Amino acid sequence: MALLALLHSQSSTVEEVPNDPQQETASAPESSGGAEESGGIGFRALLEVGPLSFPSGTRGGKQDLFGYAYPSLGVDGGEDFAFMLGAPLRFRLLDSEPKQKDADYGAWLRREDWDERSDYGQVVRLLRIGDESGRFGLRVQPFLEESLGRGYLVNRYDNQLNPDYHPAGGTLSFTAGPARVQLLASDVLAARVFSGELLLDIGRIASDSEASFDRYLVRASAAHDFGEAGGVTPQATVASVGGEFAMYKGERLRSWALLAGGARLNAGAQDVGGLLGVAFEGNFKGTQLSVTVQGRRQGGGFRFGYFGAGYELARFSAVGLSEETQADQRVPKDFSGYLEVSVARGDGPDSPEVVASGAVEYSAFGRADGDVSLSFSSPGGESRGIARVVVMGLGDRPRYSVAAEFRQRVLPAMYVWGAGATVHFPQPDGTLVRGVSAGAGVGVDFARR
């Protein structure tokens, strides 16, 4: 009661409240007040608790009942530094068949959440140093919708889809003259996906005129999956080279023409692909809009966006639940169309904020893959929600991944939450077992400068 009384008297501005069952990252509803407005270093704390129904994760297994707890502490140093630690904990309360409780830590804490080195990465909920859009930026956190450059190799990637694997991903970016380098690791503690991109501004090399800056760009990128964490899967290596030039550069609208080629470099899968496309980026009366349209020629063992939204499951079964891995899959060499749209609307904390994005690729041989996400926040952040749907292999042997969560503040430092998701568990034979998880509970938080 004393803790609740203290929290009730505080103003909360916690930006991130990660929540199971899908390890999604959504924002906690904010109360009125100005901890963010005062400047300086901010300290934050929160605790989420509640019951959670979660599958056993075995073929033919039933639902178990867990007690879920998520304590977190964070420091906010402004635009150049932020650090948040947390520990998503699942305690098995009701153990249905097959019995697993004896294998848990202390016969309570779910073993699969902490049974490999990568799982300890989930303790770092956020580490941010510098500014990724500036000269130097470092960021470590769970990945939910991560892309490298234009997304030719790593596009809208989610490293949290495997419910037994909880890595922290990391990105590093720096700029030197006309060159910009971006590095990405899907798991900072193990040998998994590593990728990098070199971006050259040809206009800055050839001219001192600012009119030529950021107009003619060349990208070279490569990515490799060692496949040695979160389950062992075949290795995969892809590379890409692309160019783009600005067709129009205005204060509110920019348009680009895109040209790129890519290749799979593994023995027995040295396939190539190419694309042509256009991209538009604009800001219209408080609405930020981004549209990308591409025509692609690809197939065999290579596809653009190879490390995509559903890759953490596709590395076990490219489509469906018991098919060949994406590394071993060979699809017809054919044309495809790709469309990606992103819309963000919001005019500050006193207005509703909505962010919606989606990507879909349709291949001429009859397969479609899609990914749609939506998040919203009411004025003042009293209500917040996030939802995502990822579809792999529509028209073939489709697999669906769905997750949603919602938070509603009921007191200045207290909120209720609810979440539900589909989950897919990799099995020793490389197949997937699907299930459904759902939970609800209460959270308390506060922030102080």
TORFI-389307 format. One record per residue (C-alpha): residue in one letter; x, y, z. Coordinates in pm, whole numbers, plus 32768, in hexadecimal, padded with zeros to 4 digits. Example, Ala and Ser with C-alpha at 12.3 -4.5 7.8 and 13.67 -1.06 7.14 Angstrom:
2
+------+------+------+------+
: type :   xx :   yy :   zz :
+------+------+------+------+
:    a : 84CE : 7E3E : 830C :
:    s : 8557 : 7F96 : 82CA :
+------+------+------+------+
//
This chain:
449
+------+------+------+------+
: type :   xx :   yy :   zz :
+------+------+------+------+
:    m : 8000 : 8000 : 8000 :
:    a : 8120 : 80EC : 804C :
:    l : 81B5 : 80A3 : 7EF6 :
:    l : 806A : 80E5 : 7E49 :
:    a : 8041 : 822A : 7F0A :
:    l : 819B : 8299 : 7E98 :
:    l : 8158 : 8239 : 7D30 :
:    h : 8006 : 82E5 : 7D31 :
:    s : 80B3 : 842B : 7D85 :
:    q : 81AB : 8416 : 7C65 :
:    s : 818B : 8476 : 7AF6 :
:    s : 81DD : 835B : 7A03 :
:    t : 8285 : 837E : 78B1 :
:    v : 8310 : 8222 : 787D :
:    e : 8343 : 81FA : 7707 :
:    e : 836A : 8081 : 76F3 :
:    v : 82AD : 7F6F : 77A7 :
:    p : 8313 : 7E27 : 7705 :
:    n : 8211 : 7D1C : 773D :
:    d : 81ED : 7BAA : 7701 :
:    p : 8171 : 7AC8 : 7667 :
:    q : 8212 : 7B45 : 7526 :
:    q : 831B : 7C27 : 75C3 :
:    e : 827C : 7D46 : 7508 :
:    t : 82E5 : 7EA7 : 7560 :
:    a : 81CE : 7FA0 : 7596 :
:    s : 81BC : 80E5 : 7651 :
:    a : 811F : 8103 : 77A4 :
:    p : 8005 : 81FF : 77B8 :
:    e : 8088 : 834A : 7836 :
:    s : 7FE6 : 841A : 7941 :
:    s : 7FCF : 8591 : 792E :
:    g : 80F7 : 8647 : 79BC :
:    g : 8250 : 86A4 : 7947 :
:    a : 836C : 85C9 : 79B9 :
:    e : 83DF : 85CD : 784E :
:    e : 83C3 : 8745 : 7835 :
:    s : 84AB : 8798 : 7954 :
:    g : 85EC : 8723 : 78A7 :
:    g : 8717 : 8681 : 794F :
:    i : 8746 : 8513 : 79A3 :
:    g : 8608 : 844C : 79E5 :
:    f : 85DF : 830D : 7AB0 :
:    r : 84C7 : 8219 : 7A6A :
:    a : 843D : 80E0 : 7B06 :
:    l : 8317 : 7FFA : 7AC6 :
:    l : 8286 : 7EAC : 7B28 :
:    e : 818B : 7DE4 : 7A5E :
:    v : 80DF : 7CAD : 7AE8 :
:    g : 7FC3 : 7BCC : 7A7F :
:    p : 7F57 : 7A6B : 7A1E :
:    l : 7FC8 : 79DD : 78D1 :
:    s : 7F47 : 78B1 : 780F :
:    f : 8066 : 781D : 7749 :
:    p : 8088 : 76D6 : 7685 :
:    s : 816E : 75C1 : 76F7 :
:    g : 8228 : 75E4 : 75AD :
:    t : 8224 : 746F : 755F :
:    r : 8160 : 73B4 : 7457 :
:    g : 800D : 735C : 74E8 :
:    g : 8055 : 7420 : 7625 :
:    k : 7F51 : 74E9 : 76E2 :
:    q : 7F41 : 7648 : 7771 :
:    d : 7FFC : 7699 : 78B2 :
:    l : 7FAD : 77B8 : 799D :
:    f : 80C6 : 78A6 : 79F8 :
:    g : 80EE : 79CC : 7ADD :
:    y : 8190 : 7ADF : 7A0D :
:    a : 826B : 7BEF : 7AA6 :
:    y : 8335 : 7CFC : 79FB :
:    p : 8405 : 7DE5 : 7AD9 :
:    s : 84CE : 7EF5 : 7A2C :
:    l : 85B4 : 8019 : 7A7F :
:    g : 862C : 811E : 7989 :
:    v : 86F6 : 825C : 7960 :
:    d : 86A1 : 8363 : 785B :
:    g : 87B7 : 8454 : 7802 :
:    g : 8702 : 8503 : 76E6 :
:    e : 8743 : 84E3 : 7573 :
:    d : 88A2 : 844F : 7596 :
:    f : 8879 : 8348 : 76A4 :
:    a : 8775 : 8259 : 7730 :
:    f : 8796 : 8114 : 77F0 :
:    m : 868A : 8027 : 786A :
:    l : 86AE : 7ED5 : 7914 :
:    g : 8593 : 7DDF : 7946 :
:    a : 8551 : 7C71 : 7983 :
:    p : 8418 : 7BD4 : 78E7 :
:    l : 83D0 : 7AB2 : 79D4 :
:    r : 82D9 : 7993 : 79AB :
:    f : 8291 : 78BA : 7ADC :
:    r : 81DE : 7773 : 7A94 :
:    l : 80AF : 7759 : 7B7C :
:    l : 7FDC : 764C : 7AD4 :
:    d : 8099 : 753B : 7A1B :
:    s : 7FBD : 747B : 7929 :
:    e : 8033 : 734C : 7867 :
:    p : 814A : 731E : 780C :
:    k : 81DD : 736D : 7961 :
:    q : 82FB : 7466 : 794E :
:    k : 8302 : 750B : 7AA2 :
:    d : 8419 : 7430 : 7B2F :
:    a : 8504 : 74AA : 7A1C :
:    d : 84BF : 7618 : 7A66 :
:    y : 85AE : 76E5 : 7B3A :
:    g : 8545 : 76B0 : 7CA1 :
:    a : 8418 : 75F1 : 7C14 :
:    w : 8381 : 7748 : 7BC4 :
:    l : 843D : 781F : 7AC6 :
:    r : 840A : 77A5 : 795E :
:    r : 8553 : 7706 : 78F4 :
:    e : 852F : 7747 : 777D :
:    d : 8536 : 78BF : 77BC :
:    w : 8694 : 78B2 : 7854 :
:    d : 873F : 7777 : 77D1 :
:    e : 883A : 780E : 76DE :
:    r : 8929 : 7934 : 76DF :
:    s : 8856 : 79FE : 75EB :
:    d : 8730 : 79FD : 76DC :
:    y : 87F0 : 7ADC : 77CB :
:    g : 87ED : 7BE8 : 76C0 :
:    q : 867E : 7C25 : 770D :
:    v : 86E8 : 7CCF : 7851 :
:    v : 8759 : 7DFB : 777F :
:    r : 8612 : 7E96 : 7714 :
:    l : 86BB : 7FCA : 7685 :
:    l : 8819 : 805B : 7667 :
:    r : 883C : 818F : 758D :
:    i : 8976 : 8260 : 7564 :
:    g : 898A : 837C : 746A :
:    d : 889E : 83C2 : 734A :
:    e : 8872 : 82C6 : 722F :
:    s : 8820 : 83DF : 713D :
:    g : 895D : 849B : 71A1 :
:    r : 8AD1 : 844D : 719A :
:    f : 8AC2 : 832B : 7291 :
:    g : 89B2 : 8253 : 7321 :
:    l : 89A5 : 8111 : 73E9 :
:    r : 8865 : 805D : 7449 :
:    v : 8826 : 7F0E : 74F5 :
:    q : 86C4 : 7E89 : 752D :
:    p : 85D0 : 7D7D : 74B6 :
:    f : 8589 : 7DA3 : 7341 :
:    l : 841F : 7DB5 : 72D3 :
:    e : 8424 : 7E60 : 7180 :
:    e : 8590 : 7E98 : 712A :
:    s : 8614 : 7EEE : 6FCF :
:    l : 8770 : 7F2F : 6F4A :
:    g : 8776 : 804B : 6E4D :
:    r : 8669 : 8018 : 6D45 :
:    g : 8629 : 7EB9 : 6DC7 :
:    y : 86BE : 7E00 : 6C9E :
:    l : 8749 : 7CF5 : 6D8B :
:    v : 86C1 : 7D3B : 6EEA :
:    n : 855F : 7DBF : 6ED8 :
:    r : 8462 : 7DE8 : 6FF4 :
:    y : 851A : 7CD5 : 70B0 :
:    d : 8493 : 7C54 : 71FD :
:    n : 8581 : 7B8D : 72DD :
:    q : 8475 : 7B3F : 73E3 :
:    l : 8394 : 7A4D : 7322 :
:    n : 842D : 7914 : 73BC :
:    p : 838D : 78FC : 7518 :
:    d : 84B8 : 7839 : 75A1 :
:    y : 85C1 : 792B : 751E :
:    h : 85E3 : 7A8B : 75AB :
:    p : 8712 : 7B41 : 751A :
:    a : 8768 : 7CB0 : 7524 :
:    g : 87C4 : 7D3E : 73D1 :
:    g : 88B9 : 7E55 : 7394 :
:    t : 88F9 : 7F61 : 728E :
:    l : 8A26 : 8042 : 725F :
:    s : 8A37 : 8161 : 7168 :
:    f : 8B39 : 826D : 711F :
:    t : 8B79 : 8372 : 7014 :
:    a : 8CC4 : 83E9 : 6F87 :
:    g : 8CB5 : 84E8 : 6E6F :
:    p : 8BED : 845C : 6D4C :
:    a : 8BE2 : 82FD : 6DDF :
:    r : 8AF0 : 826A : 6ED9 :
:    v : 8B13 : 810F : 6F71 :
:    q : 8A01 : 804B : 701E :
:    l : 8A3F : 7F03 : 70D3 :
:    l : 8934 : 7E1B : 7160 :
:    a : 893F : 7CE6 : 723E :
:    s : 87FF : 7C28 : 7280 :
:    d : 8897 : 7B97 : 73BF :
:    v : 89AC : 7C4E : 7479 :
:    l : 8A04 : 7B17 : 7546 :
:    a : 8A13 : 7A03 : 743F :
:    a : 8A6A : 79AC : 72D7 :
:    r : 892E : 7A01 : 721A :
:    v : 88DC : 7B07 : 7110 :
:    f : 89EB : 7C09 : 70D1 :
:    s : 89C4 : 7D0B : 6FBE :
:    g : 8A58 : 7E53 : 6F4D :
:    e : 8A21 : 7F60 : 6E4A :
:    l : 8B03 : 806A : 6DB4 :
:    l : 8A4D : 819A : 6D29 :
:    l : 8B0B : 828F : 6C4C :
:    d : 8A8B : 83E7 : 6BF2 :
:    i : 8B19 : 8418 : 6A93 :
:    g : 8AA4 : 8581 : 6A8F :
:    r : 8B81 : 85D9 : 6BB8 :
:    i : 8CAB : 8531 : 6B11 :
:    a : 8C82 : 85DA : 69BF :
:    s : 8C0D : 8735 : 6A26 :
:    d : 8C1C : 8836 : 6B3C :
:    s : 8AC0 : 88B4 : 6AE6 :
:    e : 89B6 : 8867 : 6BEA :
:    a : 88BF : 883C : 6ACC :
:    s : 8976 : 86FA : 6A73 :
:    f : 897E : 866E : 6BD5 :
:    d : 88A0 : 8543 : 6C29 :
:    r : 8833 : 8523 : 6AC0 :
:    y : 8907 : 840A : 6A28 :
:    l : 893C : 82E3 : 6B12 :
:    v : 89E2 : 818E : 6AF4 :
:    r : 89A1 : 8072 : 6BED :
:    a : 8A6A : 7F33 : 6C21 :
:    s : 89F8 : 7E3C : 6D2A :
:    a : 8A2C : 7CD8 : 6D9D :
:    a : 898E : 7BF8 : 6EA5 :
:    h : 89E1 : 7AA2 : 6F33 :
:    d : 8925 : 79BF : 7021 :
:    f : 8A05 : 78CE : 70E1 :
:    g : 88CD : 7818 : 715E :
:    e : 8966 : 77B8 : 72AE :
:    a : 8871 : 7846 : 73B0 :
:    g : 8700 : 781F : 73EF :
:    g : 8720 : 76C8 : 734E :
:    v : 881E : 7654 : 724D :
:    t : 87BE : 7694 : 70E0 :
:    p : 887B : 76A7 : 6F94 :
:    q : 8956 : 77D4 : 6F51 :
:    a : 88F0 : 78D8 : 6E50 :
:    t : 89B4 : 79F0 : 6DA8 :
:    v : 8924 : 7B01 : 6CCA :
:    a : 89AE : 7C42 : 6C34 :
:    s : 8926 : 7D6B : 6B77 :
:    v : 899C : 7E9D : 6AB4 :
:    g : 88B0 : 7FB7 : 6A5D :
:    g : 8898 : 811D : 69EA :
:    e : 8793 : 822B : 6A0C :
:    f : 8768 : 8390 : 699F :
:    a : 867B : 849D : 6A12 :
:    m : 857A : 84F2 : 6907 :
:    y : 84EB : 860A : 69DC :
:    k : 8560 : 86AD : 6B20 :
:    g : 8479 : 87A5 : 6BC6 :
:    e : 842C : 8812 : 6D28 :
:    r : 82FC : 872F : 6D44 :
:    l : 8338 : 8624 : 6C40 :
:    r : 845B : 8554 : 6BC1 :
:    s : 8453 : 844B : 6AB3 :
:    w : 855C : 834E : 6A57 :
:    a : 85A1 : 825F : 6939 :
:    l : 862F : 8112 : 69AF :
:    l : 870A : 8011 : 6901 :
:    a : 87A8 : 7EE5 : 69B0 :
:    g : 8830 : 7D89 : 697B :
:    g : 8862 : 7C73 : 6A75 :
:    a : 88EB : 7B14 : 6A93 :
:    r : 88F1 : 79E3 : 6B73 :
:    l : 8A58 : 7978 : 6BAA :
:    n : 8A38 : 781D : 6C46 :
:    a : 8AB2 : 76EF : 6B85 :
:    g : 8995 : 7655 : 6AC2 :
:    a : 88C0 : 778E : 6AE2 :
:    q : 8980 : 7898 : 6A21 :
:    d : 884B : 793D : 6992 :
:    v : 8828 : 7AAC : 6935 :
:    g : 8713 : 7BAC : 6920 :
:    g : 86D1 : 7D14 : 68BF :
:    l : 85D1 : 7E24 : 68FD :
:    l : 8555 : 7F71 : 687D :
:    g : 8481 : 8053 : 6954 :
:    v : 841B : 81A8 : 69D0 :
:    a : 83FB : 8231 : 6B2F :
:    f : 833F : 8360 : 6BB2 :
:    e : 836B : 840A : 6D03 :
:    g : 8294 : 852F : 6D6D :
:    n : 820A : 85FB : 6E8C :
:    f : 80AF : 868B : 6E59 :
:    k : 8008 : 8750 : 6F72 :
:    g : 8090 : 867C : 708B :
:    t : 8078 : 8533 : 6FCE :
:    q : 81B8 : 8483 : 6F6C :
:    l : 8190 : 839F : 6E41 :
:    s : 8282 : 82AA : 6DA1 :
:    v : 8237 : 81D1 : 6C71 :
:    t : 831D : 80DD : 6BBD :
:    v : 82BF : 801E : 6A81 :
:    q : 83AA : 7F20 : 69E3 :
:    g : 83A9 : 7E28 : 68C6 :
:    r : 848E : 7D02 : 690D :
:    r : 8529 : 7BE0 : 6853 :
:    q : 85A6 : 7AD5 : 6943 :
:    g : 8583 : 796B : 69A4 :
:    g : 863F : 782E : 69F0 :
:    g : 86EA : 7861 : 6B3E :
:    f : 86EB : 79DF : 6B33 :
:    r : 85E0 : 7ADE : 6B7F :
:    f : 85EF : 7C4B : 6BDF :
:    g : 85A3 : 7C88 : 6D4D :
:    y : 862D : 7B2E : 6D95 :
:    f : 863B : 7B76 : 6F0A :
:    g : 84D6 : 7BEF : 6F2E :
:    a : 83BB : 7C00 : 7029 :
:    g : 8383 : 7A88 : 703B :
:    y : 84EA : 7A12 : 701A :
:    e : 8515 : 7991 : 717F :
:    l : 840F : 788A : 712F :
:    a : 8462 : 7865 : 6FBB :
:    r : 85C2 : 77F8 : 7018 :
:    f : 851B : 76B7 : 7097 :
:    s : 83FB : 769E : 6F9E :
:    a : 83F0 : 7794 : 6E7B :
:    v : 8276 : 7777 : 6E62 :
:    g : 817A : 76AF : 6F28 :
:    l : 81E9 : 75E8 : 7059 :
:    s : 82B3 : 74C1 : 6FD8 :
:    e : 8353 : 7524 : 6E8E :
:    e : 84BD : 755B : 6E27 :
:    t : 8583 : 7678 : 6EC0 :
:    q : 859A : 77C6 : 6E0E :
:    a : 870F : 7785 : 6DDA :
:    d : 86BC : 7644 : 6D1C :
:    q : 8585 : 76C0 : 6C6B :
:    r : 8590 : 76FB : 6AF3 :
:    v : 8471 : 77BE : 6A58 :
:    p : 842D : 77F6 : 68E4 :
:    k : 84FB : 7908 : 6841 :
:    d : 83F1 : 7A04 : 67EB :
:    f : 837C : 7B6B : 6811 :
:    s : 82DA : 7C00 : 6945 :
:    g : 8245 : 7D4B : 69B1 :
:    y : 8290 : 7DEC : 6B00 :
:    l : 81D4 : 7F05 : 6BAF :
:    e : 8227 : 7FA2 : 6CFF :
:    v : 8162 : 80BF : 6D9E :
:    s : 8199 : 8173 : 6EE7 :
:    v : 80BB : 8283 : 6F7C :
:    a : 80F6 : 8340 : 70C1 :
:    r : 8002 : 8440 : 7147 :
:    g : 8028 : 8513 : 7281 :
:    d : 8046 : 867F : 72E7 :
:    g : 80D5 : 865C : 7444 :
:    p : 806E : 85C7 : 7593 :
:    d : 7F17 : 866E : 758F :
:    s : 7EA9 : 85C9 : 744C :
:    p : 7E77 : 845C : 73EE :
:    e : 7FA0 : 83AC : 7352 :
:    v : 7F7F : 8296 : 7251 :
:    v : 8095 : 81DA : 71A0 :
:    a : 8039 : 80DB : 7096 :
:    s : 8120 : 8020 : 6FAC :
:    g : 8103 : 7EFA : 6EC6 :
:    a : 81C3 : 7E3D : 6DBD :
:    v : 814F : 7D37 : 6CC6 :
:    e : 8201 : 7C78 : 6BB4 :
:    y : 814A : 7BB0 : 6AAC :
:    s : 820B : 7ABD : 69D0 :
:    a : 8192 : 7A5C : 6876 :
:    f : 819C : 78E9 : 68D0 :
:    g : 807B : 7927 : 69C3 :
:    r : 8115 : 796A : 6B19 :
:    a : 80E2 : 7A9E : 6BF1 :
:    d : 818F : 7B0C : 6D33 :
:    g : 8115 : 7C2D : 6E07 :
:    d : 8153 : 7CEA : 6F48 :
:    v : 806D : 7DF2 : 6FE1 :
:    s : 8098 : 7EAF : 7129 :
:    l : 7FC8 : 7FB9 : 71D7 :
:    s : 8002 : 807F : 7315 :
:    f : 7F39 : 8198 : 73AF :
:    s : 7F3B : 827E : 74DA :
:    s : 7E1F : 8354 : 755A :
:    p : 7E56 : 84C4 : 75B6 :
:    g : 7F35 : 84CC : 76E9 :
:    g : 7F8C : 835C : 76BA :
:    e : 7E74 : 82DD : 779B :
:    s : 7E2C : 81C0 : 76A9 :
:    r : 7F2B : 810F : 75D2 :
:    g : 7F28 : 7FDE : 74F8 :
:    i : 7FF3 : 7F21 : 73FA :
:    a : 7FA1 : 7E05 : 7309 :
:    r : 805D : 7D47 : 71FC :
:    v : 800F : 7C38 : 70FF :
:    v : 811B : 7B7E : 703A :
:    v : 80B4 : 7A8E : 6F24 :
:    m : 81AB : 79A7 : 6E76 :
:    g : 8158 : 78D5 : 6D44 :
:    l : 7FF5 : 7944 : 6CFA :
:    g : 7F7F : 7879 : 6BCF :
:    d : 8073 : 7761 : 6C24 :
:    r : 807C : 76DA : 6D8A :
:    p : 8038 : 7815 : 6E53 :
:    r : 80AA : 785F : 6FB4 :
:    y : 8016 : 7978 : 7083 :
:    s : 80B4 : 7A30 : 71A7 :
:    v : 7FCA : 7B1E : 725F :
:    a : 800C : 7BEF : 7396 :
:    a : 7F4E : 7D08 : 7442 :
:    e : 7F5F : 7DBE : 758D :
:    f : 7EAD : 7EE0 : 7632 :
:    r : 7EE5 : 7FBF : 775F :
:    q : 7DF5 : 80A7 : 7811 :
:    r : 7E63 : 8190 : 7928 :
:    v : 7D73 : 818F : 7A4E :
:    l : 7E3F : 8260 : 7B45 :
:    p : 7F5E : 8356 : 7B12 :
:    a : 8058 : 823D : 7B50 :
:    m : 7F87 : 8104 : 7B17 :
:    y : 7F05 : 805E : 79DB :
:    v : 7E67 : 7F17 : 796E :
:    w : 7EE9 : 7E4A : 784C :
:    g : 7E78 : 7D2B : 7773 :
:    a : 7F2B : 7C69 : 7662 :
:    g : 7EF6 : 7B42 : 757C :
:    a : 7FC5 : 7A9B : 746D :
:    t : 7FFD : 7967 : 73A0 :
:    v : 8144 : 78B5 : 73F2 :
:    h : 8210 : 77B6 : 732F :
:    f : 8306 : 76D2 : 73E3 :
:    p : 842A : 7633 : 7323 :
:    q : 8445 : 74BE : 7369 :
:    p : 857D : 73DF : 7372 :
:    d : 8524 : 735B : 7218 :
:    g : 851B : 74BC : 7188 :
:    t : 83A1 : 74D6 : 7166 :
:    l : 82C2 : 75D7 : 7211 :
:    v : 81A8 : 75AA : 730C :
:    r : 80AF : 76C6 : 7322 :
:    g : 7FE2 : 773E : 7446 :
:    v : 7F37 : 786E : 74DB :
:    s : 7F9F : 793E : 7604 :
:    a : 7ED2 : 7A40 : 76C4 :
:    g : 7F09 : 7B0F : 77FC :
:    a : 7E87 : 7C3A : 78BD :
:    g : 7EE7 : 7CF5 : 79F4 :
:    v : 7F48 : 7E3D : 7A96 :
:    g : 807D : 7F17 : 7A8B :
:    v : 8106 : 802E : 7B67 :
:    d : 8211 : 8125 : 7AFD :
:    f : 82AD : 8274 : 7B49 :
:    a : 83B5 : 8360 : 7AC2 :
:    r : 847D : 846F : 7B71 :
:    r : 8589 : 856B : 7B10 :
+------+------+------+------+
//
